Amino acid sequence: MANGTTKDVTATLEEDYRTRTPRSQELFERARKTMPGGAKGAYFHQPYPLTMARGEGCYLYDVEGQRYVDFANHHTAQVLGHNHPAVIDAIQQQMVKGIALGAPVGIEAELCEEMCRRVASLDRLRFCNSGTEATLHAIRLARGVSGRAKIAKFEGGYHGSHDVVEISSAPSLDKVGSETAPNPVPSAGGMSPHAAEEVIVLPYNDEASVERLVTQHRDGLACIIFDTKAGIVPQRKEFVQFVGEIARKNDLLFILDEIVGFRVGTGGLQEYYGVTPDLTAYGKVVGGGFPVGAFGGRADIMDLLDGTRGSTGFFQSGTFSAHPITMAAGLATLKQLTPDAFAHLNGLGDRLTAGLNELFAGENIAAKAVNTGSVFSIHFTSEDLVNYRSLARTDKEMAHRVFLALLAEGYFLSHGLSMNAISLPTETSHVDGLIEAVGRAIKESQ
Ligand SMILES: Cc1ncc(COP(=O)(O)O)c(C=O)c1O
């Protein structure tokens, strides 16, 4: 879609951005001398990312002192916003007792109990340091229990950065092959050449193809791992339930990725969709802003990690797994996530996407706003969003321009405008302000 005119608009928006943020540019140029890319990959956008000085409630302040309403909330993790007093207090209390003591401190069991109490399918749970580790260990358990090596995952499903799950996590459309039997495409260089052989790639939203592919490959498969793409692609509850049933019917473990979880209700995405996974992977919110992962589920599977009566042949550990500060922050965070808190967050998510979709319809803009609870995305497309391929065809250049125009308006979203999130201190006025700002940003970006 980018033509001479839209290229000029992008250049103007980027030039305005540079003028407003010289200190961020300076810091980026310094960082890139020793850090390839200047920042972690997910932070980068053209021409360079903002450097933030601090956060408070639902606001971020960049190094120039400019304020933004934060609608990204650290890849959805900061559900309470920034510096929530309950989290700060819990961290401080633990810090004075000791940061890392080389032994259990008790809070990890409290957080574990709290999660198992909230989520019906969780009999047992273990902590690790990232969502990546959580899906790695869940898949390892599934392979160990079944004695089979292959996994089934969805095209465009994201589960972190270990080899098998990076097959077809964001494949280029010229490599994907048939829509009903997608090719397994490695998403990063340096992966094991065998990774692609170990993955059966399933298309979202296509029951017939999922059933056919799973049935065809069932003898080699250990599990189906499912990222619902909550707040990114509209997901039919019946489809999520169908995937769970297909796993059960074919004697495969059903692993639900709830790493963008605890964002729609007390019992998580599985309660919302009405499914009972065998294992579930967690991250983000349950660390209260610190690095975290967790995986859990059926006692008979998870107890394979209980080596207290001798080796079971299974193992999971990690120097900083169940780190005391993370556990304290995570527990304090979950305690704030009451039914009232979810009602507030979900209400804002629904209000935002309803307002945006009304704006798009009224102004004849080819765009769609999607939310699952307080996670939301804005996609520039006239197509129905049914699977990875329709998501991949959305107008990313337009999203970039609107992102920059929104920064100028004082709103910070994820730079692709996908997988944004609302935090608890956010109010109706912020959401209504964003809707109006999106209207103006689109006008500026056309
Ligand atoms: C659905 C999903 N699964 C897994 C992950 C990986 O988690 P982490 O970045 O903590 O490794 C992410 C991260 O964004 C995610 O969104």
PDBQT file of the ligand as one rigid body, heavy atoms in Angstrom, charges set to zero:
ROOT
HETATM    1  C1  LIG A 501       1.324 -16.190  24.074  1.00  0.00    +0.000 C 
HETATM    2  C2  LIG A 501       2.772 -16.091  24.517  1.00  0.00    +0.000 A 
HETATM    3  N1  LIG A 501       3.428 -17.215  24.815  1.00  0.00    +0.000 NA
HETATM    4  C3  LIG A 501       4.726 -17.187  25.206  1.00  0.00    +0.000 A 
HETATM    5  C4  LIG A 501       5.423 -16.010  25.326  1.00  0.00    +0.000 A 
HETATM    6  C5  LIG A 501       6.873 -16.018  25.736  1.00  0.00    +0.000 C 
HETATM    7  O1  LIG A 501       7.028 -15.496  27.014  1.00  0.00    +0.000 OA
HETATM    8  P1  LIG A 501       8.451 -14.876  27.429  1.00  0.00    +0.000 P 
HETATM    9  O2  LIG A 501       8.659 -13.655  26.598  1.00  0.00    +0.000 OA
HETATM   10  O3  LIG A 501       8.302 -14.562  28.896  1.00  0.00    +0.000 OA
HETATM   11  O4  LIG A 501       9.484 -15.916  27.182  1.00  0.00    +0.000 OA
HETATM   12  C6  LIG A 501       4.767 -14.809  25.024  1.00  0.00    +0.000 A 
HETATM   13  C7  LIG A 501       5.488 -13.529  25.108  1.00  0.00    +0.000 C 
HETATM   14  O5  LIG A 501       5.030 -12.493  24.665  1.00  0.00    +0.000 OA
HETATM   15  C8  LIG A 501       3.411 -14.854  24.608  1.00  0.00    +0.000 A 
HETATM   16  O6  LIG A 501       2.740 -13.731  24.281  1.00  0.00    +0.000 OA
ENDROOT
TORSDOF 0
